[in-house]
């Protein structure tokens, strides 16, 4: 069995979940988020693009409803013993299959929490789910239950994040080594992935962001490549990944002579990043971190060029995004605790001058404050 954590670790996670279910008076949970299934059982698949649900009862019983293509996947990668299959067919109705499973587990008339806020449950399937259970059980939105538990990492999880951080630094070094006039973006991107895969890492939960020239101002991946010019800028946002655990970095590098704005923007971004990291400690909330970001960048006169969020939690995530709960935005009251791993990014995008400057890295919240896990040097890279 390809489990990446001990059975005792999984038992501890289930116990934490059962305690929340008791507090929230939930008789069962319908888990549709792949991150939840992986965290709770080790189940590793991209089959969540179809209807798939893990039922967890208040007394700790678990049963998975999935497709035949994922039967052996669940057997091989998880500790789930009870695996049910819904059959692909023109008139397939997996929601009805879940209803039958729920009745078998004695959940008729019970209060069931559902993970609605996930890419693993489409709106259409959500409507089918609600129609199937109408009059049979009470469905409650429990989307925040498992993400809140996953936000605080165990020692074994933190070890995975540290491995991911090492891979992110290796990818960063590979990119810098190839940074020069005439370099192909594709060669840089390939070298970064090569460093991660050769180090035993995994695919990231979303594409690496790479953009040069005017496209250095983009905050998302797009198709298409270009060669770096004699004077250029290259923005990279990427993550090392180990056992699906992510540690992200974000950098804007300069080729040739930097613009005056590159230096001033970099100085402001660095100051803001350090101020935000100082807020990563117990007793603070996500909104406090964003307030530090806004305060520093606004004081420099760059408020028009910053974003309305400055980072988010990282953990074991699946397609289409490695972003996790919480996100750092204004007045977010999510309480920070030791054991959380957080990615902070200071993003400055000046459309008028087509100048970009981004700086970000991943930190672990410890008992005494933040420990940066990657990106040891915050210096502006110029080649």
N, C-alpha and C positions, 0 to 999 in steps of 0.2 A: 504494500500500500504506500503510495507516494505522499505521505503526510509530512509537512514541514514543521510541525509542532508536536509535542508529546500529547498523549491522551489526557494527562493531568491538566495540561494547559487548556485543552478544549473543555474539560469538565469545569474548570474555573470560569471560563467564559459563559457556559450554560448556566451556572449558578448565579452569576451576575445578572443574566437575562431573566431568569426565573424570579429574582428579587424585584426587578422592575415590573414584571407582569403582575406579581402579587400586589405591588403598590398601586398600579394602575387598574386593578381589578379586571384583568384580561384573562379569559379562559384559554385563549390560544392566540398565536400569531401566524399570519400568512406572510412569509418572507419572499419577496420577489427581487430584491436587490442582490446582484451577484456578490457584491462586497460582503453582505450579511451572510450569505451561504458559505463563502470562503472562510470568513472569520469564525463562524460557529462550528463548521464541520470539515473544513479543508477542501471542499468541493471546488474544483477548478475547471471552468469551461467558458466558452463564449456562446453556449447554447441558450443563454437567457434572451437572445434575440427572438426566441419563440416563447410561447406560454410555458412557464416553469414556476413552480411554487414549492417552498419548503414549509410544511406545517409543523409548528412547535406548540405543544400543549403545555398547560400550566404545570403539569407534573413531569415535564422533561421528555415526553415522547416526541419523536421526530419521524416524519414521513415525507418523501420527496415525490412530487408528480412532475414527470418530464417526458421527453420523447425517447424513442428507441435508440436514436443516435447517441444519446447521452447516458444510456444505461451503464455501459462499461466505464465511461468517464467517471460516473459517480462511484461505481464500485472500486475503481482504481485509486481515485484521488481523495476520497472522503471516508468518514466513519459512519455514514448513513447506512443503516441496515435495511430499512423499509423503503423500497424504491418502486413506485408505480408508474406505469407507462400509459400515456394517452396516444391513440393511434392516429397517424396522419391519414386524412380522408377528406373527400369533398365536403362532407357534412360534419367534420370533426367539431366537437364541442368540449374543449378541455375544462371550461368552467363547470360544466355539468359533472365531469369526472372529479373535479375538486369537491363539489357538493357531496358526491357519493362518498368520497374519502372522509370528509368532515363528519358525515352522519355515522360512518363506521367508527370514528374516533369519539363519538358521543358528544358532538359539538352542536347538535340541534338545540335552538333556543339559547345559545350561549353568546357571550360578548367576545368578538374576535377582532384583534388589531390587524390592520392591513398596511403594508408598505406601498403607499400610492406614489410617493415622490421618488421614482426610480425609472431609469430607462428600461428596466426589466418588465414593466407593466405598461403597455400602451393604453391610450385612452379607450380604444375599441375593446381591448380585453378587460379593462376596468369596468366598462359598462356591462359586458357579459357577466363578469363576476358579480356585480351588484344585482343584476336581474336574476341570476341563478339562486342567490341567497335571500332574495326578498321573501319575507315571511318565515324564513327558516332560522336565521341568526342575525344578530346585530353587528354590523361592520363598523369599526371605528378607525379613524386615521391614526396609525401608529408609526408614521414615516420616520419620526425623530428618535425612536427608541434605540435601535441598534447603532446608528451613527454616533449618538452621544456616548455609548459604551466604547465604541471603537476609537474615539478621539484620544483616550488615555491608553497608552501602549504598555504592554507587559515588558519585562526584561528581555524575553525572547524576541518580541517584536522590535524593540529598540535595537537589538543586535542586527536584525534584518535591515533596518533603516541605516545603520552605520555602514553596512556592506554596500547599500545603494549609494550612500554619500561618497564612498571611495570610488565607485564606478562613475559617478557624475564628475568627479575631479579628473579622472582619467579621460573622459570624453572632452572635458574642457581643455585639457592639455593637448589632446589630439587636434582640436580645432585651432588652437593658437599656433601649433606647429605648422599648419598649412595656411596660415593667414598671411597673404602677400598680394601685391598687384597681379592681376591675371589669374588668380586662383578661382576655380570653379566652385560655386556653392555646393554642387552635388558631391564633389570630392571631400569637402569639409564635412558634409552631413554623413557621408559613408564612413569616414574615419571615426566620427563620434560614435556611430552605432557599432562599428567594428570593435572599438575599445570596450564597450559595454558587453557585447555578446561574447567576445573572447575572454572576458572576465567572469563569465558564468551568469550574466544578467539576463533580464527578460525584455520583451517588448514593452514600451510605455503604454499607458492607458489612452494617450492621445499623441498625435504627431508632434515631433519637435518643431518649434518655431524657428525659421531661418529667413532672414530678409536683409538685403543690402540696398545701398542707394536710398531712394525714396521709400522702398519697401521695408527699410529698417524701422519705419514708424508703425508697422502692422503688429498687432498683438495676437495674430492667429496664423496658422500655417496656410499657405496657398500653393497651388501647383505652379510650376515654372521655375527655371533657374537662370542665373546670369553669372558672368565673370566679374570679379572685383576690379575696379578701376584703380588708377595710380593713386588717387585720393578718394577714399570711400569710408563707409561705416557699415558694420555688420552686427545685427541684433540676433542673439541666440537665446532661446528659452528651452530648456531640456531637462531631463531627469535621468539619473541612474536608477535602475530598477532591480531589486533582488527579491525573488519570491513574491512578486507583485507589489512590494513596498517601494515607495518612491522617495527620492531626495532630489529636489530641483535646484537648478541654478539659472540665473538670467544675467546676461552681460551684453553690453554694446562695445565692440572693439573698433578701433580706428586704423585704417590703412593710409599711410602717407602722413601729410601734415594735418594735425587736428584743427578744426575750426575753433575760434575762441569760445564759442558756445559749448563745445564738447567739454572743455576743462571746467567751466563754471557749472554746467549741468551735472557733471560727474561729482564735483565737490559737494553740491547740494544733495545729490542722491546718496552719497556716502554718509553724510551727516544725518540724513533722515533715516537711513537703514540702521545705523548705530543707535539712534534715539528710539526707534521702534523695538529693536532687540532688547533695549533696557527695560521696556514695558512687558516683555515676555517673562512673567513671573506669577507665582501664586498670589491671589488677592486682586489681580487686575483682570479686566475683561477685554474682549476683542475690540470693543469700541475705543478703549484707551490706546491701543496700538495704532489704530487708524488716526486718532487725534494727534499723536506724535508725528505721524507721516504728514498730515495736512498742515500742522503748525510749522514744521521746518520748511517745507517746500513753499508754502504761502509766504513765509517771512522772506524768502529769497526772491519773491515776486514771480514764482512759477506756478501759481495756482491754476492758471488756464491750461497748463500743459500736463498736469497730473491726472490720474484716474480717480474714480470714486470708490475704489477698493485697493488695498495694498498687500494682499496675500490671503492665505488660507491654510487650513490643516492639510497634512499629507499622511497617507497610510497605504494600505493595500487597496488598490482601485483597479477598475476594469473599464474598457472602452464604454463611452466615448471621451472620458475626461479623468485626469488624475486629481482634479480639485476635490477637496473633501470639506466636511463641516468641522469648525466654523469658518466663515470668511471674515476678513477684517474690513468692516465698513462703519460708517458713522453710527454711533449709539448702539452697536451690537452688544448686548448684555451677556453673551456667552462667557462663562467664567473660565479662566485659564487655570490649569493645574499641572503639577509636575508629571512628566511622562508623555506630554503632548509634543508632537513634532510639527513644526510650523514653517512654512515657506513665506518669506517676506520679499516683495518685489517693489522697488522704487522705479516707477515708469514715468519718464518725461518724453513727450512727443510734441514737438514744435512744428506744426504744419506750415506756418508762414516761412520758416527758414529751412524746412525739410530736415531738421536736426533731431536725432534720436539719442537718448541716453537712458539706459536701463541697468539696474544693479540689484541683484537679489540672490539669496541663499537660504538654506534650510537650517533651522536650529531646533535643539531639544530643550524643552523647559525642564530645568532641574530644581532641586530644593532651594538653591540660592540664586537662580536666575537662568538666563539663556546660555546654551553652549552651541556655538556655530559648528555644524557638522561637516561643512564643505566650504569651498570658496574662501580659503584662508587669506588670500591676498585680495584686497579690494581696490588695488591700483588700476588705473586706466591702462589697458593694453593698447599699445601703438606699434604697428609694424610697417 
